[in-house]
Amino acid sequence: MIKLLMLGDSLVEWGNWSKHLPGVLVINRGIAGEMTEELAARLTDEMEDCPDPDAVLVQSGTNNLLMGYMFVPAIFSTMMQRMRLFYPRIPLILCSLMPIPAAPAHEIAQINRELEHVASSIDNCVFLDLVPPFHEQCLPITHPGFLADQVHLSTRGYQVWGKTIALCLEQLFPGRG
């Protein structure tokens, strides 16, 4: 069984990961309402509390975006370097921002380009682009990926995200899971 440490905000915290990632032991360390700099502040404690995951997935920045703070990639750059030092060999998975309807698409795209660059600068770090699967598998009327608040994930949104994570883990850990 793959042991996955998931760090982030409410999108991580509120996921029913045993349902959406069967066969994966998820250590859910999401905190609703958290900004990326707050995650950075608790990062050392989180890593010390979970010293032996098989992989770490990070999803953060939505709250920053909604508050107009576009400096998320700079924070991620130092966070990912710190994670690489603490976990020198395991895969790190950096999730893009999701295409939330509550934020301008061009701002999401700008931050995601910068996050992809951050991931490419860290050894054994995967950038998990969530925009294409959400655009392909979520339809606003019949299969919405987001709740009425246009930020939080619907059941369909969690299904799409879980499937995308599962595919990533299959590529990182062939035959495990």
C-alpha positions as CSV (number, residue, x, y, z in Angstrom):
1,M,0.0,0.0,0.0
2,I,1.3,3.4,-1.0
3,K,1.6,5.9,1.9
4,L,0.8,9.4,0.6
5,L,1.2,12.5,2.7
6,M,-1.3,15.2,1.4
7,L,-0.7,18.8,2.4
8,G,-3.0,21.7,1.6
9,D,-6.1,23.6,2.4
10,S,-9.8,22.6,2.5
11,L,-9.7,20.9,-0.9
12,V,-7.4,18.4,0.7
13,E,-9.0,18.3,4.1
14,W,-12.5,17.7,2.9
15,G,-11.6,14.9,0.5
16,N,-12.9,11.4,1.3
17,W,-9.6,9.9,0.2
18,S,-10.4,6.3,1.3
19,K,-13.2,6.4,-1.2
20,H,-11.3,8.3,-4.0
21,L,-7.9,6.7,-3.6
22,P,-8.7,3.1,-2.5
23,G,-5.5,1.1,-1.8
24,V,-3.6,4.3,-0.8
25,L,-3.0,5.2,2.8
26,V,-3.5,8.9,2.9
27,I,-2.2,11.0,5.7
28,N,-4.5,14.0,5.3
29,R,-2.9,17.2,6.5
30,G,-5.2,19.7,4.9
31,I,-6.4,22.7,6.8
32,A,-9.5,24.7,5.6
33,G,-8.9,28.4,5.0
34,E,-5.1,28.0,5.1
35,M,-2.9,30.3,2.9
36,T,0.3,28.9,1.3
37,E,2.5,30.8,3.7
38,E,0.7,29.2,6.6
39,L,1.5,25.8,5.1
40,A,5.1,26.8,4.7
41,A,5.2,27.8,8.4
42,R,4.0,24.3,9.5
43,L,5.9,22.3,6.9
44,T,8.8,21.2,9.2
45,D,6.3,19.9,11.9
46,E,4.3,18.0,9.2
47,M,7.4,16.4,7.8
48,E,8.7,15.4,11.3
49,D,5.3,14.0,12.1
50,C,5.3,11.9,8.9
51,P,9.0,10.9,8.3
52,D,8.4,7.9,6.0
53,P,5.8,8.5,3.3
54,D,6.2,6.9,-0.1
55,A,5.2,10.3,-1.7
56,V,4.1,13.8,-0.8
57,L,1.3,15.7,-2.6
58,V,0.9,19.4,-2.1
59,Q,-2.1,21.4,-3.2
60,S,-2.3,25.0,-2.0
61,G,-2.7,28.5,-3.2
62,T,-6.5,28.7,-3.9
63,N,-7.1,30.9,-0.8
64,N,-4.1,33.1,-1.8
65,L,-5.5,33.5,-5.3
66,L,-9.0,34.4,-4.0
67,M,-7.4,37.1,-1.8
68,G,-5.4,38.5,-4.7
69,Y,-2.0,37.3,-3.5
70,M,-0.2,36.1,-6.7
71,F,3.2,35.3,-5.0
72,V,2.3,31.7,-4.3
73,P,5.0,30.2,-6.7
74,A,7.8,32.0,-4.7
75,I,6.6,30.3,-1.5
76,F,6.3,27.0,-3.3
77,S,9.9,27.3,-4.5
78,T,11.3,27.4,-1.0
79,M,8.8,24.8,0.3
80,M,9.6,22.3,-2.3
81,Q,13.4,22.7,-1.8
82,R,12.8,22.2,2.0
83,M,10.8,19.0,1.2
84,R,13.5,17.7,-1.1
85,L,16.1,18.2,1.6
86,F,13.9,16.4,4.2
87,Y,12.8,13.7,1.8
88,P,15.8,13.2,-0.5
89,R,14.5,10.2,-2.5
90,I,10.7,10.1,-2.6
91,P,8.5,11.6,-5.3
92,L,7.0,15.0,-4.6
93,I,3.8,15.9,-6.4
94,L,2.9,19.5,-6.8
95,C,-0.7,20.1,-7.9
96,S,-1.7,23.0,-10.1
97,L,-4.4,25.3,-9.0
98,M,-7.8,23.9,-10.1
99,P,-9.9,25.8,-12.7
100,I,-12.2,27.3,-10.0
101,P,-14.9,29.4,-11.5
102,A,-14.5,32.0,-8.8
103,A,-11.1,33.2,-10.1
104,P,-10.1,34.6,-13.5
105,A,-8.7,31.8,-15.8
106,H,-5.7,33.9,-16.9
107,E,-4.6,34.3,-13.2
108,I,-4.9,30.6,-12.6
109,A,-2.9,29.9,-15.8
110,Q,-0.2,32.4,-14.9
111,I,0.3,30.8,-11.4
112,N,0.2,27.3,-12.9
113,R,2.9,28.1,-15.4
114,E,5.1,29.3,-12.5
115,L,4.2,26.3,-10.4
116,E,5.2,24.0,-13.3
117,H,8.5,25.8,-13.5
118,V,9.0,25.3,-9.7
119,A,8.3,21.5,-10.1
120,S,10.7,21.2,-13.0
121,S,13.5,22.8,-10.9
122,I,13.2,20.1,-8.1
123,D,14.6,16.6,-8.6
124,N,11.9,13.9,-8.7
125,C,9.1,16.4,-8.5
126,V,6.0,15.9,-10.6
127,F,3.7,18.8,-11.7
128,L,0.2,17.4,-11.7
129,D,-1.8,19.7,-14.0
130,L,-5.5,19.5,-12.9
131,V,-6.9,21.9,-15.4
132,P,-7.2,19.5,-18.4
133,P,-8.9,16.7,-16.5
134,F,-11.4,19.1,-14.9
135,H,-12.1,20.7,-18.3
136,E,-12.5,17.3,-19.9
137,Q,-14.5,15.5,-17.2
138,C,-16.6,18.2,-15.5
139,L,-19.5,19.9,-17.2
140,P,-21.0,22.9,-15.6
141,I,-24.6,21.7,-15.8
142,T,-24.6,17.9,-15.9
143,H,-21.3,17.0,-14.1
144,P,-20.2,20.1,-12.2
145,G,-16.7,19.9,-10.6
146,F,-17.4,22.6,-8.1
147,L,-20.1,23.5,-5.5
148,A,-22.2,26.6,-5.8
149,D,-19.5,28.6,-4.0
150,Q,-17.4,28.1,-7.2
151,V,-14.4,27.1,-5.1
152,H,-14.9,23.8,-3.3
153,L,-15.1,20.5,-5.0
154,S,-18.3,18.6,-5.7
155,T,-18.4,14.8,-5.5
156,R,-17.6,14.8,-9.2
157,G,-14.6,17.2,-8.6
158,Y,-13.2,14.8,-6.0
159,Q,-13.7,11.8,-8.4
160,V,-11.8,13.6,-11.1
161,W,-9.0,14.7,-8.8
162,G,-8.8,11.2,-7.2
163,K,-8.6,9.5,-10.5
164,T,-5.8,12.0,-11.6
165,I,-3.8,11.3,-8.5
166,A,-4.3,7.6,-8.9
167,L,-3.0,7.7,-12.4
168,C,0.0,9.7,-11.2
169,L,0.7,7.2,-8.5
170,E,0.5,4.3,-10.9
171,Q,3.2,5.9,-13.0
172,L,5.4,6.6,-10.0
173,F,4.8,3.2,-8.4
174,P,4.1,0.6,-11.2
175,G,2.5,-2.5,-9.8
176,R,2.0,-1.0,-6.3
177,G,-1.3,0.1,-5.1
